[in-house]
């Protein structure tokens, strides 16, 4: 008997240790993600990429006006406004998306220095200068681009900046340049490696002189790197990075495995209390944006957006408008299910308060109010629903039902169905409706179980309060009776 008890205690202790080990591993993994997301480079990358939003959203608006997803829209506009009616609209999109790499370089250089309490403007401008130095300054042309040239003949136009490299193809170089420039600039400032002027000198003039030494270092390094790449490789640094880094990275992320990993990380991190979209998309957004710009180039050239033609399925629009519409985890489906079945006051009130923000893709009230964070009842649907939505959307594009998206983006607060219709017409809106229905069905049993637990707790609390109130009343009566006597 004693031996059986000892064995039982030993097994219990081993299970307890195993549980603590798993908990410690999870905590270490979570802390690792937090530390990684808080590094200077990742923070600058996220903050810098946010600065591209005005350009991409405005460019998307004008591109959408030029290409509304209505049958006969283009023919109607050509008939009444002439064939050149969209020249100005297309010029706006060309002036935003085609300089996205420049904006990213400036934004990251600016954000890195600003986060270190240094002059962000000077750092951002130095990053811009460095990017231009490292990029091609000539353009090769042939008969396909200039019909006047004889077939088989080619020429090179010097002293030009090709938008091929200032747009999606230069995104990775822009990130590298922005981070390195910001690092060099802040290190020089913190170690007083700068020209100091008297305090009476205006701040703008003082900052300009302070930036001269770090500026010289950045420009010198850029010139050396460009020289080495051109002499030994025959290409610029931007072209080299595009070939050896950007193309492989885009191909690695633009497949089933990459889509699943991105979706899974977003949900898991948010369930752990970390803003998953900010962390994951802060890193992946530049690559996925480059995918969408590559698709747009195919569209502009009149080619079909297919993988065989160099097109990409995974773009920011899939994440924003299909994988996390209604908020990360597609919690709008949970709210609809909750409104259908909830009996507990907690879920009823939170669902009523959260449904309107959820329509506009804001779900922090339910994430932290219900809460979903570290809630074991809702872990499975919170992860499963986005995964299923990714599989459905990716599959619809893989089989050709839905066309991959180009550069057009909609504001992230655009409600579901409307966002899908603007991006891909009725087919995209239909996919969103299907995903929404599935999300309600998946969340339903889990939220019902959560509601039953909370309702039982509320009933028990109410009964306990009632008993306490009765006891209090009896005690008051007992005290009052001697007084009457």
C-alpha positions in Angstrom: 0.0 0.0 0.0 2.8 2.3 0.9 4.6 1.6 -2.4 1.4 2.3 -4.4 1.1 5.7 -2.7 4.7 6.5 -3.3 4.4 5.6 -7.0 1.2 7.8 -7.2 3.0 10.7 -5.6 6.0 10.3 -7.9 3.8 10.3 -11.0 1.9 13.3 -9.7 5.2 15.1 -9.1 6.5 14.2 -12.6 3.3 15.5 -14.2 3.5 18.6 -12.2 7.1 19.1 -13.2 6.2 18.4 -16.8 3.4 21.0 -16.6 5.8 23.6 -15.1 8.3 22.8 -17.8 5.7 23.3 -20.6 4.6 26.5 -18.9 8.2 27.8 -18.6 8.8 26.9 -22.2 5.7 28.8 -23.3 6.7 31.8 -21.2 10.2 31.8 -22.5 8.9 31.6 -26.1 6.5 34.4 -25.4 9.2 36.6 -23.8 11.4 35.9 -26.8 8.7 37.2 -29.2 8.2 40.3 -26.9 12.0 41.0 -26.9 12.2 40.5 -30.7 9.2 42.8 -31.3 10.8 45.4 -29.1 14.2 45.5 -30.8 15.2 48.9 -32.3 15.3 47.5 -35.8 11.8 45.9 -35.7 10.3 48.9 -34.0 11.7 51.2 -36.6 10.5 48.9 -39.4 7.0 48.9 -38.1 6.9 52.6 -37.4 8.5 53.5 -40.7 6.2 51.3 -42.8 3.2 53.0 -41.1 4.4 56.2 -42.8 3.7 54.7 -46.2 -0.1 54.4 -45.5 -1.1 57.9 -46.7 0.6 57.2 -50.1 -0.8 53.7 -50.5 -4.3 54.6 -49.4 -4.5 57.7 -51.6 -3.0 55.9 -54.5 -5.5 53.1 -54.0 -8.4 55.5 -54.1 -7.4 57.0 -57.4 -6.5 53.6 -58.9 -9.9 52.3 -57.7 -11.7 55.2 -59.5 -9.8 54.3 -62.6 -10.7 50.6 -62.3 -14.0 50.1 -60.5 -15.1 46.4 -60.5 -18.2 47.0 -62.6 -18.9 45.3 -65.9 -18.9 47.9 -68.6 -17.5 50.7 -66.4 -14.5 51.3 -68.6 -16.6 51.3 -71.8 -19.1 53.7 -70.2 -16.3 56.2 -69.2 -14.6 55.9 -72.6 -17.9 56.7 -74.4 -18.7 59.8 -72.4 -15.3 61.1 -71.3 -13.0 59.9 -74.0 -10.4 57.2 -74.1 -7.9 59.3 -72.1 -10.3 59.9 -69.2 -8.1 58.0 -66.7 -4.7 59.5 -67.6 -4.6 61.7 -64.5 -5.9 59.0 -62.2 -3.2 56.5 -63.4 -0.5 59.2 -62.9 -1.5 59.5 -59.2 -1.1 55.8 -58.7 2.2 55.9 -60.5 3.4 58.7 -58.3 2.6 56.8 -55.1 3.2 53.1 -55.6 6.2 53.6 -57.9 8.1 55.5 -55.3 7.1 53.2 -52.3 10.7 52.1 -51.8 11.8 55.7 -51.4 9.1 56.4 -48.9 10.1 53.2 -46.9 13.8 54.2 -46.8 12.9 57.7 -45.6 10.3 56.4 -43.1 12.5 53.8 -41.5 15.5 56.1 -41.3 13.3 58.8 -39.7 11.6 56.4 -37.3 14.9 54.8 -36.1 16.4 58.2 -35.2 13.2 59.6 -33.8 12.8 56.6 -31.5 16.3 57.2 -30.2 15.4 60.9 -29.5 17.6 62.2 -32.4 16.9 64.3 -35.5 14.6 62.0 -37.6 14.4 64.3 -40.6 18.2 64.3 -41.2 18.4 60.6 -40.8 15.5 60.0 -43.2 16.9 62.3 -45.9 20.3 60.5 -45.6 18.6 57.2 -46.1 17.0 58.6 -49.2 20.3 59.8 -50.6 21.9 56.4 -49.8 19.1 54.5 -51.5 19.5 56.6 -54.7 23.3 56.1 -54.7 22.9 52.4 -54.4 20.3 52.1 -57.1 20.7 52.0 -60.9 21.2 55.4 -62.6 20.6 54.3 -66.1 17.9 52.5 -68.0 18.2 49.8 -70.7 15.8 50.1 -73.6 15.1 47.9 -76.6 12.5 47.6 -79.5 9.8 46.6 -77.0 10.0 49.9 -75.1 11.2 52.2 -78.0 9.7 51.1 -81.4 12.2 53.3 -83.2 15.0 51.0 -82.3 15.7 48.2 -84.7 14.8 44.7 -83.6 17.6 43.0 -81.7 19.2 46.4 -80.9 19.3 47.9 -77.4 20.6 51.1 -75.8 21.1 52.5 -72.4 19.8 55.9 -71.2 22.0 57.5 -68.6 21.2 59.8 -65.7 17.7 58.5 -65.0 16.1 56.9 -62.0 14.0 54.0 -63.0 10.7 53.5 -61.2 11.2 49.8 -61.6 13.6 50.1 -58.6 12.0 52.8 -56.6 8.8 50.8 -56.3 8.2 47.2 -55.2 11.5 45.8 -56.5 13.5 48.1 -54.2 11.6 47.4 -51.0 14.2 45.1 -49.3 17.1 47.5 -50.2 15.0 50.4 -48.7 14.6 48.5 -45.5 18.3 47.7 -45.3 19.3 51.3 -46.1 16.8 52.8 -43.6 18.0 50.6 -40.7 21.7 51.0 -41.4 21.5 54.7 -42.0 19.4 55.2 -38.8 21.9 53.1 -36.8 25.0 55.1 -38.1 23.2 58.4 -37.6 22.2 57.7 -34.0 25.6 56.2 -33.0 27.3 59.3 -34.3 24.9 61.6 -32.4 25.2 59.7 -29.2 29.0 59.6 -29.3 29.1 63.3 -30.2 30.7 62.5 -33.6 29.3 65.7 -35.1 29.8 69.4 -35.6 28.5 71.4 -32.7 27.4 75.0 -33.1 26.7 77.5 -30.3 23.2 77.4 -28.8 22.3 80.7 -30.3 22.3 79.2 -33.8 18.8 78.2 -34.9 17.9 74.6 -34.5 17.5 73.9 -38.2 21.0 75.2 -39.0 22.5 73.3 -36.1 20.9 70.0 -37.1 22.2 70.5 -40.7 25.8 70.8 -39.5 25.3 68.0 -36.9 24.3 65.7 -39.8 27.4 66.4 -41.9 29.8 63.8 -40.3 27.3 60.9 -40.2 26.1 62.0 -43.6 29.7 61.8 -45.0 30.0 58.3 -43.4 26.7 57.1 -44.9 27.4 58.5 -48.4 31.0 57.1 -48.4 29.8 53.6 -47.4 27.1 53.8 -50.1 29.6 54.8 -52.8 32.0 52.0 -51.8 29.2 49.4 -51.9 27.9 50.6 -55.2 31.4 50.6 -56.7 32.1 47.1 -55.5 28.8 45.8 -56.8 29.2 47.5 -60.2 32.8 46.5 -60.8 32.6 42.9 -59.6 29.0 42.0 -60.3 28.0 44.4 -63.1 24.8 45.4 -61.2 23.9 48.0 -58.6 23.3 47.0 -54.9 19.6 47.3 -55.3 19.5 44.9 -58.3 21.8 42.5 -56.4 19.6 42.5 -53.3 16.5 42.0 -55.4 18.1 38.9 -57.1 19.6 37.2 -54.0 17.2 38.2 -51.2 13.9 39.7 -52.3 12.9 37.2 -54.9 13.7 34.2 -52.7 12.0 35.8 -49.7 8.9 36.6 -51.7 8.8 33.1 -53.1 9.2 31.6 -49.6 6.3 33.5 -48.1 4.0 33.3 -51.2 3.0 29.6 -50.8 0.7 27.5 -48.6 3.2 27.1 -45.8 4.0 30.8 -45.6 0.3 31.7 -45.6 -0.4 29.2 -42.8 2.6 30.3 -40.7 1.7 34.0 -41.0 -1.9 33.4 -40.1 -1.1 31.2 -37.2 1.5 33.6 -35.7 -0.9 36.5 -35.9 -3.6 34.6 -33.9 -1.4 32.9 -31.4 0.5 36.1 -30.5 -2.8 38.0 -30.0 -4.2 35.3 -27.8 -1.1 35.7 -25.7 -1.7 39.4 -25.3 0.7 40.6 -28.0 -0.7 42.6 -30.9 0.0 39.8 -33.5 -0.8 41.9 -36.6 1.6 44.6 -35.6 4.4 42.2 -34.9 4.0 39.9 -37.8 2.9 42.4 -40.5 5.5 44.8 -39.3 8.0 42.4 -40.8 5.9 40.8 -43.5 4.0 43.8 -44.9 6.9 45.1 -47.0 7.3 41.7 -48.7 3.5 41.3 -49.2 3.3 44.8 -50.5 6.0 44.0 -53.0 3.9 41.0 -54.1 0.9 43.3 -54.8 3.1 45.8 -56.7 4.4 43.0 -58.9 0.9 41.9 -59.6 0.0 45.5 -60.5 2.9 45.6 -63.0 1.5 42.6 -64.7 -2.0 44.2 -64.8 -0.5 47.4 -66.3 1.3 45.4 -68.9 -2.0 43.7 -69.9 -0.8 40.2 -68.7 -2.7 37.7 -66.6 -1.8 37.7 -62.9 -0.7 34.1 -62.6 2.2 32.4 -60.8 3.6 31.4 -64.2 3.8 35.1 -65.2 5.5 36.0 -62.0 2.3 36.9 -60.1 1.8 36.4 -56.4 -1.2 35.1 -54.4 -0.3 36.3 -50.9 -0.7 40.1 -50.6 -1.7 42.4 -47.7 -5.3 42.5 -48.9 -5.7 38.8 -48.1 -4.6 39.4 -44.5 -6.5 42.6 -43.9 -9.8 41.8 -45.7 -10.1 38.0 -45.6 -8.0 36.6 -42.7 -8.8 39.2 -40.1 -11.9 41.2 -41.1 -14.0 42.0 -38.1 -10.7 41.9 -36.1 -8.0 39.4 -35.6 -9.6 35.9 -35.2 -12.6 37.2 -37.2 -14.2 37.8 -33.8 -17.2 39.4 -35.5 -18.4 35.8 -36.1 -18.1 35.1 -32.4 -20.1 38.3 -31.6 -22.9 37.3 -33.9 -23.0 33.8 -32.3 -22.9 35.4 -28.8 -25.9 37.6 -29.6 -27.8 34.5 -30.7 -27.1 32.3 -27.7 -25.8 34.3 -24.8 -27.6 34.3 -21.4 -24.9 35.6 -19.2 -24.8 39.3 -18.6 -21.1 39.5 -19.2 -21.2 38.1 -22.7 -24.5 39.9 -23.6 -23.2 43.4 -22.6 -19.7 42.9 -24.1 -21.2 41.6 -27.4 -23.6 44.6 -27.6 -20.7 47.0 -26.9 -18.3 45.3 -29.3 -20.5 44.6 -32.4 -20.3 48.1 -33.9 -16.5 48.4 -33.5 -16.3 44.9 -34.9 -18.2 45.9 -38.1 -15.3 48.3 -38.7 -12.7 45.7 -37.9 -11.9 46.9 -34.4 -12.0 44.1 -31.8 -9.9 45.2 -28.9 -13.0 45.6 -26.7 -13.8 41.9 -27.0 -10.2 40.7 -27.1 -9.5 42.3 -23.7 -13.0 42.7 -22.4 -14.4 39.2 -22.6 -11.5 38.4 -22.6 -10.1 36.2 -25.4 -6.5 36.7 -24.2 -5.4 33.5 -22.4 -9.0 32.2 -22.5 -8.8 28.4 -23.0 -12.5 28.2 -24.1 -11.8 30.3 -27.2 -8.3 29.4 -28.1 -9.3 26.8 -30.7 -11.8 28.9 -32.7 -9.7 32.0 -32.4 -6.9 30.1 -34.3 -9.0 27.8 -36.4 -11.3 30.4 -38.1 -8.4 32.6 -39.6 -6.7 29.4 -40.8 -9.8 28.2 -42.6 -10.4 31.7 -44.1 -6.8 31.7 -45.4 -7.2 28.2 -46.9 -10.5 29.3 -48.6 -9.2 32.5 -50.0 -5.8 31.1 -51.1 -7.6 28.1 -52.6 -10.0 30.4 -54.5 -7.1 32.2 -56.1 -5.1 29.0 -56.7 -8.0 27.5 -58.8 -8.6 30.7 -60.6 -12.0 31.6 -59.1 -10.6 34.8 -57.6 -7.9 36.9 -59.2 -4.9 37.9 -57.2 -4.9 41.5 -56.0 -2.8 44.3 -57.3 -1.9 47.6 -55.7 -5.4 48.7 -54.8 -6.0 48.7 -51.1 -8.9 49.8 -49.0 -8.8 51.4 -45.5 -8.5 48.7 -42.8 -11.7 49.9 -41.2 -13.8 49.2 -44.3 -16.6 46.8 -43.3 -16.7 43.2 -44.6 -18.5 42.6 -48.0 -17.9 46.3 -48.9 -14.1 45.8 -48.8 -14.4 42.5 -50.8 -16.6 44.1 -53.4 -14.2 47.0 -53.9 -11.2 44.7 -54.2 -12.5 41.9 -56.3 -16.1 42.5 -57.2 -18.9 40.1 -56.3 -16.6 37.0 -56.1 -14.5 38.5 -53.4 -17.6 39.7 -51.5 -19.0 36.1 -51.8 -15.9 34.6 -50.3 -16.1 37.0 -47.4 -19.8 36.0 -46.8 -18.9 32.3 -46.9 -16.0 32.9 -44.4 -18.4 34.9 -42.1 -21.0 32.2 -42.0 -18.3 29.6 -41.3 -16.9 31.7 -38.5 -20.3 32.0 -36.8 -20.8 28.2 -37.1 -17.3 27.4 -35.6 -17.6 29.9 -32.8 -21.1 28.9 -31.8 -20.4 25.8 -29.7 -17.4 27.4 -28.0 -19.1 30.6 -27.1 -22.1 28.6 -25.9 -19.9 26.7 -23.5 -18.2 29.8 -22.3 -21.6 31.5 -21.8 -22.9 28.4 -19.8 -19.9 28.7 -17.5 -20.3 32.4 -17.0 -24.1 32.1 -16.5 -23.6 29.5 -13.9 -21.1 31.6 -12.1 -23.5 34.6 -12.2 -26.4 32.5 -10.9 -24.2 31.2 -8.1 -23.0 34.7 -7.2 -26.6 36.0 -7.3 -27.8 33.2 -5.0 -24.9 33.8 -2.6 -25.7 37.5 -2.5 -29.3 36.7 -1.8 -28.3 34.4 1.1 -26.0 37.0 2.5 -28.8 39.6 2.2 -31.3 37.3 4.0 -28.7 36.6 6.8 -28.1 40.3 7.1 -31.9 40.9 7.4 -32.3 38.3 10.1 -29.4 39.7 12.0 -30.9 43.1 11.9 -34.3 41.8 13.1 -32.6 40.0 16.0 -30.9 43.1 17.0 -34.0 45.2 16.7 -36.3 42.9 18.8 -34.7 43.6 22.2 -35.0 47.3 21.5 -38.7 47.0 21.0 -39.1 45.1 24.2 
